[in-house]
């Protein structure tokens, strides 16, 4: 008689080892992909590809350029255009508006009115307009202002682009709404 074949049923310990080995084989691919992806993202951030975060320092609201007149002929006879802007300095460092430009104007003048009655005093060109730390600068035709000199006709458009340059905050571009004559 021949002896019966030995049983080849695996033990519980053998099943546990096989299961761990199969899990490790299945997980090695995703783990390698995650490590490579993390390394690539780290290199992208380290080289500046992700950009830099910067705190917003200047906020511009109530940006408006009133029409010079309701008809193009009357508007061109007036010449210069004035602005309304509220500029808020969100930092704890004073800043200064040092330049402005617009593609619709030959040049833009920073101006202020000084005298006993700022509403009627003549405008004086200035090199900059101060914005206090955590403070606000309000521009209007009745005080400090941006004057668009010899602008192209803009009265039929809805906005006018203004590029504002600040001593500390850099340059920002805004679209000022075109409003009815004399209104903000």
GINOR-V727478 format. One record per residue. N is the residue number from 1. SS is DSSP state (hx for helix, st for strand, lp for the rest). Layout:
{{N SS} {N SS}}
This chain:
{{1 lp} {2 lp} {3 lp} {4 lp} {5 lp} {6 lp} {7 lp} {8 lp} {9 lp} {10 lp} {11 lp} {12 hx} {13 hx} {14 hx} {15 hx} {16 hx} {17 hx} {18 hx} {19 hx} {20 hx} {21 hx} {22 hx} {23 hx} {24 hx} {25 hx} {26 hx} {27 hx} {28 hx} {29 hx} {30 hx} {31 hx} {32 hx} {33 hx} {34 hx} {35 hx} {36 hx} {37 hx} {38 hx} {39 hx} {40 hx} {41 hx} {42 hx} {43 hx} {44 hx} {45 hx} {46 hx} {47 lp} {48 lp} {49 lp} {50 lp} {51 lp} {52 lp} {53 lp} {54 lp} {55 lp} {56 lp} {57 lp} {58 st} {59 st} {60 st} {61 st} {62 st} {63 st} {64 st} {65 st} {66 st} {67 lp} {68 lp} {69 lp} {70 lp} {71 lp} {72 hx} {73 hx} {74 hx} {75 hx} {76 hx} {77 hx} {78 hx} {79 lp} {80 lp} {81 st} {82 lp} {83 lp} {84 st} {85 st} {86 st} {87 st} {88 st} {89 st} {90 lp} {91 lp} {92 lp} {93 lp} {94 lp} {95 st} {96 st} {97 st} {98 st} {99 st} {100 st} {101 st} {102 lp} {103 lp} {104 lp} {105 lp} {106 lp} {107 st} {108 st} {109 st} {110 st} {111 st} {112 st} {113 st} {114 lp} {115 lp} {116 lp} {117 lp} {118 lp} {119 lp} {120 lp} {121 lp} {122 lp} {123 st} {124 st} {125 st} {126 lp} {127 lp} {128 lp} {129 st} {130 st} {131 st} {132 lp} {133 lp} {134 lp} {135 lp} {136 st} {137 st} {138 st} {139 st} {140 lp} {141 lp} {142 lp} {143 lp} {144 lp} {145 st} {146 st} {147 st} {148 st} {149 st} {150 lp} {151 lp} {152 lp} {153 lp} {154 lp} {155 lp} {156 lp} {157 lp} {158 lp} {159 st} {160 st} {161 st} {162 st} {163 st} {164 st} {165 st} {166 st} {167 lp} {168 lp} {169 lp} {170 st} {171 st} {172 st} {173 st} {174 st} {175 st} {176 st} {177 st} {178 st} {179 st} {180 lp} {181 lp} {182 lp} {183 lp} {184 lp}}
